[in-house]
Amino acid sequence: MTNISILILAAGASSRMKGKAKQLLPWKDTTLLGHAMEQAREVSDSVTVVLGARAELIQNAIPGTVESIQNSDWELGMGSSISKGVQHVLKENPSADGILIMLVDQPLLDAAYLNQLKSEFEKDLSKITATTYGEKIGVPAIFPKHLFLELTQLNGDIGARQLIKAHKTQTTVLQPEGQEIDIDTIETYNQLTKTTP
């Protein structure tokens, strides 16, 4: 069995969400964060949420089955949260073959899609398996063991996308088939909640 740890990045301040904590916005019968955790738990028993802005408030929504850590440097950017999260995973699950990094605001990328990523990764454990967005490649993505050190060295706003770019020849990509929508504004959220069953 391939040992995959999942890192859910939920540290951002949701600055375009008109004062609301994006992580706690209702989604189906839970919240965006709740939904992300449910999907992740269907793929792996090792799930860690990285918190930052409003950490105390959001912490209360995380069940005991999911690890969480706080990144006090979250304002430095996503790279900082990835670095802290990966360091934590390496302590908790040192035998991980890969780390799947996902965001809290892509609710249409569900467990079925994450399992597709995992199946693709299992064909070659030395390659990154990532999601394609037209010209760009990004997360959700699974990073192999030999890149864990590089993940821990990310900082500031240098996130996973730059690391994927640096190793493009060693990256397999999956098409998200229109499911890749990020909820970055309250308008996008309202639209998606209306159109998602």
Phi and psi in degrees as a GROMACS rama.xvg file:
@    title "Ramachandran Plot"
@    xaxis  label "Phi"
@    yaxis  label "Psi"
@TYPE xy
-71.6927  132.761  THR-2
-96.1249  104.848  ASN-3
-113.025  130.677  ILE-4
-101.912  144.979  SER-5
-114.844  134.328  ILE-6
-115.15  118.585  LEU-7
-101.881  118.716  ILE-8
-86.7271  115.078  LEU-9
-137.348  36.0915  ALA-10
-97.1449  -11.3256  ALA-11
-69.9636  162.728  GLY-12
-89.8368  -1.87974  ALA-13
50.6866  50.0216  SER-14
-63.0858  -22.1591  SER-15
-97.596  13.4931  ARG-16
-102.697  21.1603  MET-17
53.5533  49.0164  LYS-18
84.0084  -2.02529  GLY-19
-95.0348  146.04  LYS-20
-78.4745  108.374  ALA-21
-53.5169  -39.8688  LYS-22
-57.0257  -29.5025  GLN-23
-102.506  6.6696  LEU-24
-64.2307  139.848  LEU-25
-60.4803  138.753  PRO-26
-144.953  117.864  TRP-27
53.7792  -125.632  LYS-28
-100.123  19.1952  ASP-29
-142.124  -139.796  THR-30
-126.328  173.706  THR-31
-58  -43.1203  LEU-32
-67.971  -43.0788  LEU-33
-58.3283  -42.7648  GLY-34
-64.7949  -45.3043  HIS-35
-59.1488  -42.3347  ALA-36
-65.8633  -41.0001  MET-37
-60.7004  -45.3991  GLU-38
-63.7439  -43.9467  GLN-39
-62.9238  -40.5289  ALA-40
-66.9061  -21.1575  ARG-41
-76.6246  -13.7924  GLU-42
-107.351  -30.799  VAL-43
-151.731  150.157  SER-44
-85.7674  -11.924  ASP-45
-104.657  96.4626  SER-46
-126.398  129.294  VAL-47
-127.423  132.472  THR-48
-102.746  130.2  VAL-49
-98.3173  117.787  VAL-50
-103.116  158.919  LEU-51
-151.078  -92.5296  GLY-52
-61.084  138.761  ALA-53
52.7265  35.286  ARG-54
-55.951  -42.3731  ALA-55
-62.9054  -43.1453  GLU-56
-63.8859  -46.3894  LEU-57
-73.2439  -32.2659  ILE-58
-52.2854  -37.1965  GLN-59
-63.561  -18.4268  ASN-60
-92.32  1.8753  ALA-61
-100.962  121.993  ILE-62
-73.0391  165.443  PRO-63
-64.9319  -18.1053  GLY-64
-78.6344  -7.78775  THR-65
-120.93  130.56  VAL-66
-74.2217  150.632  GLU-67
-141.772  148.254  SER-68
-133.233  157.501  ILE-69
-108.601  131.282  GLN-70
-100.962  103.366  ASN-71
-68.1007  -16.7276  SER-72
-99.5124  23.5729  ASP-73
-56.2669  -29.3275  TRP-74
-66.6073  -16.7238  GLU-75
-70.9109  -19.8101  LEU-76
124.436  177.745  GLY-77
-63.5407  -35.1598  MET-78
-57.5749  -39.173  GLY-79
-63.1819  -40.5355  SER-80
-69.748  -38.2635  SER-81
-63.6832  -46.1888  ILE-82
-56.9285  -49.6622  SER-83
-63.518  -42.4092  LYS-84
-63.726  -44.4475  GLY-85
-66.6262  -39.8479  VAL-86
-57.8205  -41.385  GLN-87
-64.9538  -46.3496  HIS-88
-59.467  -41.1674  VAL-89
-64.9281  -29.1822  LEU-90
-74.8705  -43.7542  LYS-91
-79.7706  -32.8575  GLU-92
-138.058  67.539  ASN-93
-63.2256  -16.8955  PRO-94
-94.6659  12.4467  SER-95
-58.8666  134.787  ALA-96
-84.0245  -26.5609  ASP-97
-157.754  156.637  GLY-98
-121.076  121.3  ILE-99
-93.6546  119.479  LEU-100
-102.881  127.209  ILE-101
-137.057  163.929  MET-102
-106.748  160.816  LEU-103
-83.3099  -13.7638  VAL-104
-109.782  26.8861  ASP-105
-124.634  65.7582  GLN-106
-66.0591  -18.039  PRO-107
-78.6682  -17.4002  LEU-108
-83.7138  88.8648  LEU-109
-93.9411  -170.649  ASP-110
-58.8315  -36.2704  ALA-111
-60.6405  -42.2716  ALA-112
-69.1914  -42.7717  TYR-113
-61.9498  -37.2621  LEU-114
-67.9965  -32.8852  ASN-115
-61.7972  -44.9747  GLN-116
-58.2406  -44.6514  LEU-117
-63.2719  -43.8097  LYS-118
-61.7414  -39.598  SER-119
-66.6759  -43.2692  GLU-120
-60.5628  -37.5923  PHE-121
-65.9437  -17.4456  GLU-122
-71.2173  -27.1682  LYS-123
-156.22  98.6379  ASP-124
-71.1767  0.00220623  LEU-125
-96.9087  -6.78887  SER-126
-104.801  151.323  LYS-127
-73.7002  139.099  ILE-128
-116.763  117.79  THR-129
-130.717  176.295  ALA-130
-105.701  133.767  THR-131
-96.7342  138.592  THR-132
-124.605  71.5211  TYR-133
65.8231  -115.279  GLY-134
-75.8933  -22.9993  GLU-135
-100.934  155.997  LYS-136
-126.322  135.884  ILE-137
-155.979  -154.849  GLY-138
-89.831  160.287  VAL-139
-58.9204  138.577  PRO-140
-149.978  147.924  ALA-141
-108.807  128.04  ILE-142
-106.681  133.482  PHE-143
-77.356  164.913  PRO-144
-51.3572  -40.4194  LYS-145
-70.2166  -7.27675  HIS-146
-105.659  1.74204  LEU-147
-57.9428  -42.3698  PHE-148
-61.1098  -43.096  LEU-149
-62.9032  -36.2447  GLU-150
-63.306  -39.1381  LEU-151
-70.2104  -17.5437  THR-152
-94.4606  -0.667534  GLN-153
-65.965  148.838  LEU-154
-153.049  169.806  ASN-155
55.1741  -139.962  GLY-156
-94.2255  10.4925  ASP-157
-79.7473  105.893  ILE-158
-104.808  -159.5  GLY-159
-64.9732  -31.6669  ALA-160
-58.9692  -40.527  ARG-161
-67.4121  -34.9838  GLN-162
-68.3615  -39.7337  LEU-163
-61.4301  -44.0075  ILE-164
-59.3024  -41.5102  LYS-165
-66.2273  -24.5928  ALA-166
-119.185  34.6575  HIS-167
-57.4079  -37.0456  LYS-168
-70.7167  -15.9816  THR-169
-109.832  31.5061  GLN-170
-123.926  131.674  THR-171
-100.883  137.427  THR-172
-117.028  148.227  VAL-173
-116.536  145.202  LEU-174
-87.2855  126.271  GLN-175
-80.5374  -1.88357  PRO-176
53.3947  46.5309  GLU-177
81.0759  2.11883  GLY-178
-91.6879  1.87458  GLN-179
-84.81  10.1699  GLU-180
-60.3977  127.669  ILE-181
-89.998  137.434  ASP-182
-91.2426  96.5525  ILE-183
-106.084  -19.08  ASP-184
-132.909  160.271  THR-185
-64.5642  -30.2425  ILE-186
-65.4556  -44.4702  GLU-187
-62.4435  -42.1152  THR-188
-59.7904  -49.6003  TYR-189
-59.8959  -41.65  ASN-190
-62.7284  -46.4803  GLN-191
-66.6945  -37.9962  LEU-192
-67.4419  -28.1154  THR-193
-73.8799  -34.669  LYS-194
-99.6496  -7.1313  THR-195
-98.2963  124.643  THR-196
